[in-house]
């Protein structure tokens, strides 16, 4: 009974967390998921855990 409840609850939590994130799709098809910290006329600033803060031209 417990296992029947925990798996759907875990899936709902994962879906809810991913819907709050900002997503950037690059021209090569890769995606960055996280939180945009700045959007300017021709640049976006996006922190990543693996490469630090990235500034990307639009």
VENCOR-V673365 format. One record per residue. N is the residue number from 1. OMEGA is omega in degrees with one decimal (NA if undefined). Layout:
# VENCOR-V673365
n->N omega->OMEGA
n->N omega->OMEGA
This chain:
# VENCOR-V673365
n->1 omega->-179.2
n->2 omega->-179.6
n->3 omega->178.7
n->4 omega->-179.4
n->5 omega->-173.5
n->6 omega->-178.2
n->7 omega->177.2
n->8 omega->178.3
n->9 omega->178.2
n->10 omega->178.9
n->11 omega->178.6
n->12 omega->178.8
n->13 omega->179.1
n->14 omega->179.5
n->15 omega->-179.3
n->16 omega->-179.5
n->17 omega->-177.8
n->18 omega->-179.7
n->19 omega->178.8
n->20 omega->-175.4
n->21 omega->171.7
n->22 omega->-178.5
n->23 omega->175.8
n->24 omega->175.6
n->25 omega->-178.7
n->26 omega->-178.7
n->27 omega->178.3
n->28 omega->177.3
n->29 omega->179.0
n->30 omega->-178.3
n->31 omega->171.4
n->32 omega->180.0
n->33 omega->-179.2
n->34 omega->-177.8
n->35 omega->174.2
n->36 omega->178.7
n->37 omega->178.6
n->38 omega->173.4
n->39 omega->178.0
n->40 omega->-176.7
n->41 omega->-176.8
n->42 omega->-177.9
n->43 omega->169.1
n->44 omega->178.7
n->45 omega->-169.3
n->46 omega->177.9
n->47 omega->176.0
n->48 omega->178.4
n->49 omega->-174.3
n->50 omega->-177.2
n->51 omega->-177.8
n->52 omega->-179.3
n->53 omega->-179.8
n->54 omega->170.4
n->55 omega->-171.7
n->56 omega->175.0
n->57 omega->179.3
n->58 omega->NA
